[in-house]
């Protein structure tokens, strides 16, 4: 037996460890956004597998001294790199409760299954999907995109020349999905975008026509609801109409942008998402829950079960008892062994409510507009993209530098900024040159953090 020999001592250490984690979260603003991992800490991860036991306090202390002490920094309000989420304390508690329960959501008849169905149903309703729509929680949008491509593969006659279409600003997981599904990465056509990084609908229609004339079989169309580069939202209503007319599966990649539907002031930007055949999105970004938690919703869940349901034998279903509960989530995706990802989402919505969570999304978007205005007002800064949602792309106008020299300066500036511990940004190639890319996705970020970002960029650029 591997349970504690002394439950009282275990409880005391568990409480101490949780208190330390909460202390760190409460004081996250007081530490650097990011710190380099010291050589001795890095070397500690090269030690052999432990063969004997260690006291739990020693194991926790090792975790705190090594892993917890050097995070990427996404819980910090001045972490603006990539599109990382920032979890709330209560959603982390939900994850701990899910771990203590050791729930397996592959299927069968237990209450956790109904909770996940409820969560999926809430978001199907939010997006305007029809009654009967369903799906499952996933590792993230990358997995949800793959499941959607594989499921759509089963629609219509098999054709090795089938092709799909997406904006040139698409997320790389879609290209991976086409490759993994057996079509090849080149089968996903990248369609040019307009000045606002939205897919060019006329160019899309022309490419579909050209592919048909060349003997290809178009079957899949992606609409981006928040591109990973600048947060652009494709004209989803126009894409839905094209998909209907051309007989294509219409998939929306809404990794973070789909949850703009929670915000009344942003909901109209997603018009057309309700016409999607499948929608992929993340909870671990704008719903403020810990990694990992994504979702795939299908207008007709039979699309998923046709692709993935393989029961029988050891996995026989029953009409009642523990083996009941069909359809199992294992019938709707690849995983049979699945954690209870939905619990933290269920917690977040019950604790905060959709309106409060939507307001936090609106606040991130408003902060991005303010940051864009700060950049525009500073003669030493240049904005390199529009600000459709929560991402601002800009650069420092280093005197005497242009072209590749300025790009190298910008790349080095992003590194210096991160190493300073004052803020973290990523970089993004733009038509005008390499940009510093600031993504505001943290519910803790306030106006003063934007002022500090500008000050830190200027300081690092002139040091």
C-alpha positions in Angstrom: 0.0 0.0 0.0 1.3 3.5 -0.9 -1.1 5.6 1.2 0.6 7.6 4.0 1.5 5.7 7.1 0.7 8.9 9.1 -2.3 10.7 7.6 -1.9 13.5 10.1 1.7 14.2 9.1 0.6 14.0 5.4 -2.2 16.5 5.9 0.1 18.9 7.6 2.6 18.8 4.8 -0.1 19.0 2.1 -1.5 22.0 3.8 1.9 23.6 4.1 2.6 23.0 0.4 -0.7 24.4 -0.7 -0.2 27.4 1.5 3.2 28.0 -0.1 1.7 27.8 -3.6 -1.1 30.2 -2.6 1.5 32.6 -1.1 3.4 32.6 -4.4 0.2 33.2 -6.3 -0.9 36.0 -4.0 2.5 37.7 -4.3 3.2 37.0 -8.0 3.4 40.7 -8.8 6.3 41.0 -6.4 8.7 38.7 -8.2 10.4 38.9 -11.7 8.2 37.8 -14.6 10.9 35.3 -15.6 14.2 34.2 -14.2 16.9 32.1 -15.9 17.4 28.6 -14.5 20.7 28.3 -12.7 23.2 25.7 -13.9 22.9 23.7 -10.7 19.1 23.5 -10.9 19.3 22.5 -14.5 21.8 19.8 -13.6 19.5 18.5 -11.0 17.2 17.2 -13.7 19.9 15.0 -15.1 20.1 12.7 -12.0 19.1 9.0 -12.3 15.7 7.7 -11.4 15.3 7.4 -7.6 15.4 3.9 -6.4 14.5 4.5 -2.7 11.9 6.6 -0.9 12.3 10.1 0.3 10.3 11.9 3.0 7.4 13.9 1.5 8.7 17.2 2.9 12.0 16.7 1.1 10.2 16.0 -2.2 8.0 19.0 -1.8 11.1 21.2 -0.9 12.9 19.9 -4.0 9.9 20.9 -6.2 9.7 24.3 -4.7 13.5 24.9 -5.0 13.7 23.8 -8.6 10.4 23.5 -10.7 8.2 26.0 -8.9 11.0 28.6 -8.6 11.6 29.0 -12.3 8.2 29.1 -14.2 7.7 30.6 -17.7 5.8 33.3 -15.8 2.3 33.2 -17.3 0.7 33.8 -13.9 2.4 37.2 -13.7 0.4 40.2 -14.9 3.2 41.4 -17.1 3.6 38.1 -19.0 2.6 39.1 -22.5 4.3 36.3 -24.4 2.5 34.0 -26.8 -1.2 33.2 -25.8 -0.7 31.7 -22.3 -3.6 31.6 -19.9 -3.5 32.6 -16.2 -5.5 30.4 -13.9 -7.5 31.5 -10.9 -6.8 29.9 -7.4 -10.2 28.3 -7.3 -9.8 26.6 -10.7 -6.5 25.2 -9.5 -8.3 23.9 -6.4 -10.8 22.2 -8.8 -7.9 20.5 -10.6 -6.6 19.3 -7.2 -10.0 17.9 -6.3 -10.2 16.2 -9.7 -6.8 14.6 -9.0 -7.8 13.4 -5.6 -10.9 11.8 -7.1 -8.8 10.2 -9.8 -11.7 10.4 -12.2 -11.5 8.6 -15.6 -13.7 10.3 -18.1 -13.4 7.8 -20.8 -17.0 6.9 -20.1 -19.2 4.7 -18.0 -21.9 5.7 -15.6 -20.7 8.3 -13.0 -21.6 11.9 -12.2 -18.4 13.4 -13.6 -19.5 12.3 -17.1 -22.7 14.3 -16.7 -20.7 17.3 -15.5 -18.6 17.2 -18.7 -21.7 16.9 -20.8 -23.1 19.9 -19.0 -20.0 22.0 -19.7 -19.9 21.1 -23.4 -23.7 21.8 -23.6 -23.2 25.3 -22.0 -20.7 26.3 -24.7 -22.7 24.7 -27.5 -25.5 27.0 -26.4 -23.2 30.0 -26.0 -22.1 29.6 -29.6 -25.6 29.2 -30.9 -25.3 25.6 -31.9 -28.6 23.7 -32.4 -30.1 21.4 -29.8 -28.3 18.0 -29.9 -24.9 19.4 -30.5 -22.2 17.8 -28.4 -18.5 17.0 -28.1 -15.9 16.6 -25.4 -13.1 18.3 -23.5 -9.6 17.8 -25.0 -6.0 18.5 -24.2 -6.4 21.8 -26.1 -7.3 23.2 -29.5 -4.4 21.5 -31.2 -6.0 18.1 -30.3 -9.5 19.4 -31.1 -8.4 20.5 -34.5 -6.9 17.1 -35.2 -10.1 15.3 -34.1 -12.2 17.6 -36.3 -10.1 16.9 -39.4 -10.2 13.1 -38.8 -13.9 13.2 -38.2 -14.6 15.2 -41.3 -12.5 12.7 -43.3 -15.3 10.3 -43.0 -17.8 12.5 -44.7 -18.4 11.6 -48.4 -16.5 9.2 -50.6 -12.8 8.6 -49.9 -10.5 10.5 -52.2 -6.8 10.7 -51.8 -6.8 14.1 -53.5 -9.0 15.8 -50.9 -7.9 19.3 -49.8 -8.8 21.9 -47.2 -8.5 25.7 -46.9 -7.5 28.1 -44.1 -6.2 31.6 -43.7 -2.4 32.1 -44.3 -2.4 33.3 -40.7 -3.6 29.9 -39.4 -2.2 28.2 -36.4 0.4 25.5 -37.1 -1.7 22.8 -35.4 -4.0 22.7 -38.4 -1.1 21.9 -40.7 0.0 19.2 -38.3 -3.6 17.9 -38.2 -3.7 17.5 -42.0 -0.4 15.8 -42.0 -1.3 13.4 -39.1 -4.7 12.6 -40.7 -2.9 11.3 -43.8 -3.6 14.1 -46.3 -0.2 15.7 -46.1 0.6 19.2 -44.9 0.4 20.5 -48.5 -3.3 19.5 -48.7 -4.2 22.4 -46.5 -4.2 25.4 -48.8 -3.1 28.7 -47.2 -5.3 31.4 -48.6 -4.0 35.1 -48.6 -5.3 37.5 -46.0 -6.3 41.2 -46.3 -4.8 44.2 -44.6 -6.5 43.1 -41.3 -5.2 39.5 -41.5 -8.6 38.1 -42.3 -8.9 35.5 -45.0 -9.6 36.9 -48.5 -13.0 35.3 -49.4 -12.6 36.0 -53.1 -9.2 34.4 -53.2 -10.6 31.4 -51.3 -13.4 30.9 -53.9 -11.0 31.2 -56.8 -8.7 28.6 -55.2 -11.6 26.2 -54.6 -12.7 26.5 -58.2 -9.1 26.0 -59.5 -8.6 22.9 -57.3 -11.9 21.4 -58.6 -10.8 22.1 -62.2 -7.5 20.3 -61.4 -9.2 17.2 -60.1 -8.8 17.8 -56.4 -11.7 17.2 -53.9 -12.2 20.2 -51.6 -13.8 19.0 -48.3 -12.7 21.2 -45.3 -12.8 24.9 -44.6 -11.3 26.6 -41.5 -12.5 29.9 -40.1 -10.1 31.5 -37.6 -11.7 33.1 -34.6 -8.7 34.9 -33.2 -5.5 34.3 -35.2 -2.5 33.4 -33.1 -0.5 36.3 -34.6 -2.7 39.4 -34.1 -6.1 38.1 -33.0 -7.9 38.6 -36.3 -11.3 37.1 -36.8 -12.2 35.8 -40.2 -15.6 36.7 -41.8 -17.2 33.6 -40.4 -20.6 34.3 -41.8 -19.2 34.6 -45.3 -17.1 31.5 -44.9 -20.2 29.6 -43.6 -22.0 30.6 -46.8 -19.1 29.4 -49.0 -18.9 26.1 -47.1 -22.7 25.5 -47.6 -22.5 26.4 -51.3 -19.4 24.2 -51.9 -20.4 21.3 -49.7 -17.4 21.7 -47.3 -17.1 20.9 -43.7 -16.9 24.2 -41.9 -14.6 24.2 -38.9 -13.9 27.1 -36.6 -10.5 27.3 -34.9 -11.3 29.5 -31.9 -8.4 28.7 -29.7 -8.9 31.8 -27.5 -11.0 34.1 -29.7 -14.1 31.9 -29.6 -14.6 32.8 -25.9 -15.1 36.4 -26.9 -18.7 35.1 -27.2 -18.8 35.6 -23.4 -18.4 39.3 -23.8 -21.6 41.2 -25.0 -19.5 43.9 -26.7 -17.5 41.4 -28.7 -20.1 38.7 -29.5 -21.2 40.2 -32.8 -17.7 39.7 -34.2 -18.2 36.0 -34.1 -21.4 36.1 -36.3 -21.4 32.9 -38.3 -19.8 30.7 -35.7 -23.2 29.2 -35.0 -23.2 27.7 -38.6 -20.0 25.7 -37.9 -19.9 21.9 -38.2 -17.2 21.8 -35.6 -15.7 24.4 -33.2 -12.4 24.0 -31.4 -11.3 26.3 -28.5 -9.5 26.4 -25.2 -10.7 26.9 -21.7 -7.1 27.3 -20.4 -6.8 30.8 -21.9 -9.7 33.2 -21.5 -11.7 31.0 -19.1 -8.8 31.3 -16.6 -8.4 27.6 -15.7 -5.1 25.7 -15.4 -3.6 23.8 -18.3 -4.7 21.7 -20.0 -8.3 22.1 -21.0 -9.7 22.5 -24.6 -12.9 21.5 -26.2 -14.4 20.3 -29.5 -18.1 20.8 -30.2 -19.8 19.1 -33.2 -23.1 20.2 -34.7 -23.8 16.5 -35.1 -22.0 14.4 -32.5 -22.6 11.3 -34.7 -19.8 12.7 -36.9 -17.4 12.1 -34.0 -18.8 8.7 -33.0 -18.6 7.4 -36.6 -14.9 8.3 -36.6 -13.9 7.2 -33.1 -16.4 4.7 -31.6 -14.8 1.3 -31.3 -16.3 -0.7 -28.4 -16.9 -4.3 -27.8 -15.1 -7.0 -25.8 -13.4 -5.5 -22.7 -15.3 -2.3 -23.4 -18.8 -3.7 -23.7 -21.5 -1.3 -22.7 -24.5 -2.1 -20.5 -28.0 -0.8 -20.2 -27.5 -0.1 -16.5 -24.9 -0.2 -13.8 -21.3 1.0 -13.9 -20.8 0.1 -17.6 -23.8 2.2 -18.8 -23.7 5.8 -19.8 -23.4 5.5 -23.6 -22.2 7.3 -25.6 -18.9 7.3 -23.8 -16.4 10.2 -24.3 -14.0 7.5 -25.6 -16.5 7.1 -28.5 -16.1 10.8 -29.5 -12.3 11.1 -29.6 -9.0 9.3 -29.4 -8.5 9.0 -25.7 -10.1 6.4 -23.5 -8.2 7.3 -20.4 -9.1 10.9 -19.8 -8.8 13.2 -16.8 -11.7 15.3 -15.4 -10.7 18.5 -17.3 -14.3 19.7 -17.2 -14.3 20.1 -13.4 -12.2 23.3 -13.3 -14.5 24.8 -16.0 -17.6 23.8 -14.1 -16.0 25.4 -11.0 -15.1 28.6 -12.8 -18.6 29.2 -14.2 -20.3 28.3 -10.9 -18.0 30.6 -8.9 -17.7 33.6 -11.2 -20.6 33.3 -13.6 -20.4 33.8 -17.4 -21.0 37.6 -17.1 -18.0 38.2 -14.8 -15.8 36.0 -17.0 -17.0 37.8 -20.1 -16.1 41.2 -18.4 -12.6 39.9 -17.8 -12.3 39.2 -21.5 -13.6 42.7 -22.3 -11.0 44.1 -19.9 -8.2 42.4 -21.8 -9.4 43.7 -25.1 -9.7 47.3 -23.6 -6.2 47.0 -22.3 -4.9 46.1 -25.7 -6.6 49.1 -27.2 -4.9 51.3 -24.5 -1.5 49.7 -25.2 -2.0 50.3 -28.9 -2.7 54.0 -28.1 0.4 54.2 -26.0 2.5 52.8 -28.8 0.9 55.2 -31.3 1.6 58.2 -29.0 5.3 57.4 -28.5 7.6 58.7 -31.3 10.1 55.9 -30.7 7.6 53.1 -31.1 5.8 51.9 -34.2 2.7 49.7 -34.3 3.0 47.0 -37.0 -0.6 45.5 -37.0 -4.1 46.4 -36.2 -5.5 45.5 -32.7 -8.6 43.5 -33.4 -8.7 41.8 -30.0 -6.0 41.5 -27.3 -2.7 41.5 -29.2 -0.5 44.5 -29.9 2.4 44.2 -32.4 5.0 47.0 -32.3 8.7 47.7 -32.4 11.2 50.3 -31.1 12.5 52.6 -33.8 16.2 52.2 -33.1 18.0 55.2 -34.7 20.0 54.3 -37.7 18.7 50.8 -38.1 16.4 49.4 -40.8 15.6 46.1 -42.6 17.3 43.0 -41.3 19.5 45.1 -38.8 16.3 46.4 -37.2 14.8 42.9 -37.1 17.9 41.6 -35.3 17.8 44.5 -32.9 14.1 43.7 -32.2 14.8 40.0 -31.6 17.6 40.8 -29.2 15.4 43.4 -27.5 12.7 40.8 -26.7 15.4 38.6 -25.1 16.8 41.5 -23.0 13.3 42.4 -21.9 12.5 38.9 -20.7 15.9 38.6 -19.0 15.3 41.8 -17.2 12.3 40.2 -15.4 10.2 43.3 -16.0 8.0 41.9 -18.7 7.9 39.1 -21.3 6.8 39.4 -24.9 7.2 37.2 -28.0 8.1 38.2 -31.5 6.2 38.0 -34.8 7.3 38.6 -38.4 5.1 41.2 -40.0 5.0 42.7 -43.5 6.7 45.8 -42.0 9.4 43.9 -40.1 9.8 41.8 -36.9 7.5 42.9 -34.2 7.4 42.7 -30.4 4.1 40.9 -29.8 2.3 41.6 -26.6 -0.7 39.4 -25.9 -2.8 40.5 -23.0 -4.5 37.3 -21.7 -4.1 37.7 -17.9 -7.0 38.6 -15.6 -4.5 40.3 -13.2 -3.1 42.8 -15.8 -4.0 46.5 -15.1 -3.2 49.8 -16.7 0.0 50.3 -14.7 1.4 47.1 -16.2 1.1 48.5 -19.7 3.0 51.7 -18.5 5.7 49.5 -17.1 5.9 47.5 -20.3 6.5 50.6 -22.4 9.1 51.9 -19.8 10.8 48.5 -19.8 11.0 48.3 -23.6 12.5 51.8 -23.8 15.0 51.1 -21.0 16.1 47.8 -22.6 16.3 49.4 -26.0 18.5 52.2 -24.8 20.7 50.4 -22.3 
